[in-house]
Amino acid sequence: MLILTRRVGESIRINNDITVKVLGVQGMQVRLGVEAPEEVVVHRQEVYERIQADESQEVRHGL
């Protein structure tokens, strides 16, 4: 895992077309902005896991 330190207003770049910018920090929360092409799906981890679990249940139930 690559570990980076960024300050508010600073960004990281992923490939040529994805930018993640630190918008703010309040206590233990970090506010991030993600700029990505429309075809790139971006989810918070817990949302992604819920989607995967729902899709897995659909496959098991033949939906």
Order of alpha helices (4+ residues) and beta strands (2+ residues): beta-beta-beta-alpha
